[in-house]
Amino acid sequence: MGIDRMLRIHFLQHWFELSDPVAEETLNDSYIMRQCVGIDLDTEPVVDETTF
């Protein structure tokens, strides 16, 4: 995972006060959040919470 994607996830966690497990769940559930981070489920899975 690139540093730009990690930084986007970091910002989303702080803006919406998400813990690591909740951030992973939110990225799995929310198309808008995945689009903001740059994750396309057709080509790659959502990152595991331990990676954040």
Biopython code that builds the backbone (N, CA, C, O; Angstrom):
import numpy as np
from Bio.PDB.StructureBuilder import StructureBuilder

atoms = [
    (1, "MET", "N", (0.845, -1.169, 0.000)),
    (1, "MET", "CA", (0.000, 0.000, 0.000)),
    (1, "MET", "C", (0.889, 1.231, 0.000)),
    (1, "MET", "O", (1.881, 1.301, 0.726)),
    (2, "GLY", "N", (0.518, 2.197, -0.824)),
    (2, "GLY", "CA", (1.308, 3.418, -0.941)),
    (2, "GLY", "C", (1.091, 4.384, 0.204)),
    (2, "GLY", "O", (0.090, 4.320, 0.917)),
    (3, "ILE", "N", (2.041, 5.272, 0.362)),
    (3, "ILE", "CA", (1.972, 6.262, 1.441)),
    (3, "ILE", "C", (0.788, 7.209, 1.247)),
    (3, "ILE", "O", (0.209, 7.677, 2.228)),
    (4, "ASP", "N", (0.423, 7.498, -0.002)),
    (4, "ASP", "CA", (-0.705, 8.400, -0.243)),
    (4, "ASP", "C", (-2.016, 7.789, 0.237)),
    (4, "ASP", "O", (-2.861, 8.492, 0.790)),
    (5, "ARG", "N", (-2.190, 6.488, 0.031)),
    (5, "ARG", "CA", (-3.415, 5.818, 0.493)),
    (5, "ARG", "C", (-3.436, 5.734, 2.018)),
    (5, "ARG", "O", (-4.483, 5.929, 2.637)),
    (6, "MET", "N", (-2.287, 5.444, 2.622)),
    (6, "MET", "CA", (-2.219, 5.398, 4.082)),
    (6, "MET", "C", (-2.545, 6.761, 4.690)),
    (6, "MET", "O", (-3.219, 6.839, 5.717)),
    (7, "LEU", "N", (-2.070, 7.826, 4.063)),
    (7, "LEU", "CA", (-2.347, 9.170, 4.556)),
    (7, "LEU", "C", (-3.829, 9.498, 4.436)),
    (7, "LEU", "O", (-4.389, 10.129, 5.332)),
    (8, "ARG", "N", (-4.470, 9.089, 3.356)),
    (8, "ARG", "CA", (-5.913, 9.322, 3.197)),
    (8, "ARG", "C", (-6.706, 8.580, 4.269)),
    (8, "ARG", "O", (-7.652, 9.128, 4.834)),
    (9, "ILE", "N", (-6.324, 7.341, 4.548)),
    (9, "ILE", "CA", (-6.997, 6.574, 5.605)),
    (9, "ILE", "C", (-6.774, 7.245, 6.951)),
    (9, "ILE", "O", (-7.694, 7.329, 7.764)),
    (10, "HIS", "N", (-5.567, 7.719, 7.189)),
    (10, "HIS", "CA", (-5.243, 8.415, 8.442)),
    (10, "HIS", "C", (-6.132, 9.646, 8.617)),
    (10, "HIS", "O", (-6.675, 9.871, 9.699)),
    (11, "PHE", "N", (-6.281, 10.437, 7.562)),
    (11, "PHE", "CA", (-7.132, 11.619, 7.647)),
    (11, "PHE", "C", (-8.586, 11.250, 7.898)),
    (11, "PHE", "O", (-9.252, 11.894, 8.708)),
    (12, "LEU", "N", (-9.092, 10.224, 7.219)),
    (12, "LEU", "CA", (-10.475, 9.802, 7.446)),
    (12, "LEU", "C", (-10.683, 9.356, 8.890)),
    (12, "LEU", "O", (-11.716, 9.643, 9.495)),
    (13, "GLN", "N", (-9.690, 8.652, 9.437)),
    (13, "GLN", "CA", (-9.793, 8.214, 10.826)),
    (13, "GLN", "C", (-9.875, 9.402, 11.779)),
    (13, "GLN", "O", (-10.637, 9.366, 12.746)),
    (14, "HIS", "N", (-9.119, 10.432, 11.524)),
    (14, "HIS", "CA", (-9.132, 11.590, 12.414)),
    (14, "HIS", "C", (-10.368, 12.457, 12.202)),
    (14, "HIS", "O", (-10.955, 12.938, 13.172)),
    (15, "TRP", "N", (-10.768, 12.663, 10.962)),
    (15, "TRP", "CA", (-11.949, 13.490, 10.686)),
    (15, "TRP", "C", (-13.227, 12.886, 11.245)),
    (15, "TRP", "O", (-14.090, 13.607, 11.743)),
    (16, "PHE", "N", (-13.353, 11.559, 11.164)),
    (16, "PHE", "CA", (-14.572, 10.895, 11.602)),
    (16, "PHE", "C", (-14.399, 10.130, 12.908)),
    (16, "PHE", "O", (-15.293, 9.393, 13.324)),
    (17, "GLU", "N", (-13.236, 10.308, 13.561)),
    (17, "GLU", "CA", (-12.926, 9.679, 14.848)),
    (17, "GLU", "C", (-13.164, 8.169, 14.797)),
    (17, "GLU", "O", (-13.937, 7.625, 15.585)),
    (18, "LEU", "N", (-12.486, 7.502, 13.856)),
    (18, "LEU", "CA", (-12.627, 6.066, 13.658)),
    (18, "LEU", "C", (-11.421, 5.322, 14.224)),
    (18, "LEU", "O", (-10.275, 5.708, 13.989)),
    (19, "SER", "N", (-11.688, 4.262, 14.965)),
    (19, "SER", "CA", (-10.599, 3.386, 15.395)),
    (19, "SER", "C", (-10.192, 2.523, 14.205)),
    (19, "SER", "O", (-10.855, 2.549, 13.169)),
    (20, "ASP", "N", (-9.123, 1.771, 14.341)),
    (20, "ASP", "CA", (-8.658, 0.916, 13.246)),
    (20, "ASP", "C", (-9.708, -0.109, 12.810)),
    (20, "ASP", "O", (-9.972, -0.234, 11.614)),
    (21, "PRO", "N", (-10.317, -0.852, 13.756)),
    (21, "PRO", "CA", (-11.331, -1.824, 13.325)),
    (21, "PRO", "C", (-12.544, -1.169, 12.671)),
    (21, "PRO", "O", (-13.090, -1.695, 11.702)),
    (22, "VAL", "N", (-12.961, -0.032, 13.197)),
    (22, "VAL", "CA", (-14.120, 0.669, 12.631)),
    (22, "VAL", "C", (-13.775, 1.255, 11.270)),
    (22, "VAL", "O", (-14.627, 1.287, 10.381)),
    (23, "ALA", "N", (-12.555, 1.715, 11.091)),
    (23, "ALA", "CA", (-12.133, 2.234, 9.788)),
    (23, "ALA", "C", (-12.160, 1.136, 8.738)),
    (23, "ALA", "O", (-12.597, 1.369, 7.611)),
    (24, "GLU", "N", (-11.699, -0.061, 9.094)),
    (24, "GLU", "CA", (-11.741, -1.182, 8.153)),
    (24, "GLU", "C", (-13.185, -1.522, 7.793)),
    (24, "GLU", "O", (-13.500, -1.736, 6.622)),
    (25, "GLU", "N", (-14.056, -1.572, 8.791)),
    (25, "GLU", "CA", (-15.469, -1.878, 8.548)),
    (25, "GLU", "C", (-16.125, -0.803, 7.683)),
    (25, "GLU", "O", (-16.909, -1.112, 6.786)),
    (26, "THR", "N", (-15.803, 0.448, 7.955)),
    (26, "THR", "CA", (-16.357, 1.548, 7.177)),
    (26, "THR", "C", (-15.892, 1.493, 5.731)),
    (26, "THR", "O", (-16.683, 1.737, 4.820)),
    (27, "LEU", "N", (-14.634, 1.180, 5.508)),
    (27, "LEU", "CA", (-14.132, 1.060, 4.143)),
    (27, "LEU", "C", (-14.779, -0.109, 3.411)),
    (27, "LEU", "O", (-14.977, -0.045, 2.197)),
    (28, "ASN", "N", (-15.108, -1.170, 4.131)),
    (28, "ASN", "CA", (-15.806, -2.292, 3.509)),
    (28, "ASN", "C", (-17.247, -1.931, 3.155)),
    (28, "ASN", "O", (-17.774, -2.404, 2.148)),
    (29, "ASP", "N", (-17.883, -1.100, 3.970)),
    (29, "ASP", "CA", (-19.303, -0.785, 3.799)),
    (29, "ASP", "C", (-19.587, 0.441, 2.941)),
    (29, "ASP", "O", (-20.628, 0.493, 2.286)),
    (30, "SER", "N", (-18.706, 1.418, 2.925)),
    (30, "SER", "CA", (-19.000, 2.703, 2.297)),
    (30, "SER", "C", (-18.261, 2.880, 0.968)),
    (30, "SER", "O", (-17.032, 2.939, 0.927)),
    (31, "TYR", "N", (-19.026, 2.963, -0.100)),
    (31, "TYR", "CA", (-18.453, 3.195, -1.431)),
    (31, "TYR", "C", (-17.746, 4.551, -1.492)),
    (31, "TYR", "O", (-16.676, 4.669, -2.088)),
    (32, "ILE", "N", (-18.341, 5.564, -0.879)),
    (32, "ILE", "CA", (-17.767, 6.919, -0.902)),
    (32, "ILE", "C", (-16.414, 6.951, -0.185)),
    (32, "ILE", "O", (-15.473, 7.584, -0.664)),
    (33, "MET", "N", (-16.317, 6.281, 0.947)),
    (33, "MET", "CA", (-15.037, 6.237, 1.674)),
    (33, "MET", "C", (-13.973, 5.515, 0.853)),
    (33, "MET", "O", (-12.833, 5.975, 0.777)),
    (34, "ARG", "N", (-14.336, 4.383, 0.234)),
    (34, "ARG", "CA", (-13.375, 3.657, -0.613)),
    (34, "ARG", "C", (-12.939, 4.517, -1.785)),
    (34, "ARG", "O", (-11.765, 4.511, -2.154)),
    (35, "GLN", "N", (-13.866, 5.252, -2.371)),
    (35, "GLN", "CA", (-13.535, 6.118, -3.492)),
    (35, "GLN", "C", (-12.580, 7.233, -3.053)),
    (35, "GLN", "O", (-11.653, 7.581, -3.785)),
    (36, "CYS", "N", (-12.802, 7.785, -1.877)),
    (36, "CYS", "CA", (-11.928, 8.837, -1.345)),
    (36, "CYS", "C", (-10.512, 8.311, -1.124)),
    (36, "CYS", "O", (-9.534, 9.006, -1.399)),
    (37, "VAL", "N", (-10.411, 7.084, -0.626)),
    (37, "VAL", "CA", (-9.103, 6.487, -0.355)),
    (37, "VAL", "C", (-8.449, 5.967, -1.634)),
    (37, "VAL", "O", (-7.223, 5.945, -1.747)),
    (38, "GLY", "N", (-9.271, 5.551, -2.590)),
    (38, "GLY", "CA", (-8.738, 5.038, -3.846)),
    (38, "GLY", "C", (-8.699, 3.524, -3.917)),
    (38, "GLY", "O", (-7.836, 2.953, -4.583)),
    (39, "ILE", "N", (-9.632, 2.868, -3.231)),
    (39, "ILE", "CA", (-9.699, 1.410, -3.233)),
    (39, "ILE", "C", (-10.803, 0.974, -4.189)),
    (39, "ILE", "O", (-11.937, 1.441, -4.093)),
    (40, "ASP", "N", (-10.466, 0.082, -5.103)),
    (40, "ASP", "CA", (-11.427, -0.492, -6.037)),
    (40, "ASP", "C", (-11.569, -1.970, -5.691)),
    (40, "ASP", "O", (-10.635, -2.748, -5.885)),
    (41, "LEU", "N", (-12.730, -2.357, -5.182)),
    (41, "LEU", "CA", (-12.918, -3.738, -4.728)),
    (41, "LEU", "C", (-12.845, -4.755, -5.859)),
    (41, "LEU", "O", (-12.655, -5.943, -5.600)),
    (42, "ASP", "N", (-12.992, -4.321, -7.097)),
    (42, "ASP", "CA", (-12.878, -5.247, -8.219)),
    (42, "ASP", "C", (-11.440, -5.724, -8.425)),
    (42, "ASP", "O", (-11.212, -6.818, -8.941)),
    (43, "THR", "N", (-10.474, -4.900, -8.021)),
    (43, "THR", "CA", (-9.072, -5.243, -8.257)),
    (43, "THR", "C", (-8.280, -5.561, -7.003)),
    (43, "THR", "O", (-7.213, -6.168, -7.088)),
    (44, "GLU", "N", (-8.787, -5.158, -5.824)),
    (44, "GLU", "CA", (-8.037, -5.369, -4.588)),
    (44, "GLU", "C", (-8.982, -5.361, -3.379)),
    (44, "GLU", "O", (-10.032, -4.719, -3.424)),
    (45, "PRO", "N", (-8.623, -6.061, -2.312)),
    (45, "PRO", "CA", (-9.449, -6.046, -1.112)),
    (45, "PRO", "C", (-9.151, -4.812, -0.266)),
    (45, "PRO", "O", (-8.154, -4.122, -0.477)),
    (46, "VAL", "N", (-10.029, -4.550, 0.689)),
    (46, "VAL", "CA", (-9.797, -3.478, 1.668)),
    (46, "VAL", "C", (-8.662, -3.935, 2.571)),
    (46, "VAL", "O", (-8.530, -5.122, 2.867)),
    (47, "VAL", "N", (-7.865, -3.007, 2.996)),
    (47, "VAL", "CA", (-6.704, -3.288, 3.832)),
    (47, "VAL", "C", (-7.150, -3.761, 5.213)),
    (47, "VAL", "O", (-8.146, -3.272, 5.746)),
    (48, "ASP", "N", (-6.426, -4.697, 5.787)),
    (48, "ASP", "CA", (-6.688, -5.193, 7.119)),
    (48, "ASP", "C", (-6.407, -4.112, 8.149)),
    (48, "ASP", "O", (-5.533, -3.269, 7.945)),
    (49, "GLU", "N", (-7.146, -4.130, 9.262)),
    (49, "GLU", "CA", (-6.999, -3.096, 10.305)),
    (49, "GLU", "C", (-5.600, -3.053, 10.897)),
    (49, "GLU", "O", (-5.168, -2.000, 11.365)),
    (50, "THR", "N", (-4.882, -4.167, 10.888)),
    (50, "THR", "CA", (-3.541, -4.180, 11.466)),
    (50, "THR", "C", (-2.533, -3.416, 10.613)),
    (50, "THR", "O", (-1.451, -3.069, 11.088)),
    (51, "THR", "N", (-2.885, -3.155, 9.358)),
    (51, "THR", "CA", (-1.997, -2.407, 8.469)),
    (51, "THR", "C", (-2.054, -0.904, 8.751)),
    (51, "THR", "O", (-1.078, -0.187, 8.529)),
    (52, "PHE", "N", (-3.207, -0.434, 9.243)),
    (52, "PHE", "CA", (-3.322, 0.999, 9.528)),
    (52, "PHE", "C", (-2.347, 1.351, 10.608)),
    (52, "PHE", "O", (-2.266, 2.510, 11.014)),
]
sb = StructureBuilder()
sb.init_structure("model")
sb.init_model(0)
sb.init_chain("A")
sb.init_seg("    ")
for serial, (resi, resn, name, xyz) in enumerate(atoms, 1):
    if name == "N":
        sb.init_residue(resn, " ", resi, " ")
    sb.init_atom(name, np.array(xyz, "f"), 0.0, 1.0, " ", f" {name:<3s}", serial, name[0])
structure = sb.get_structure()
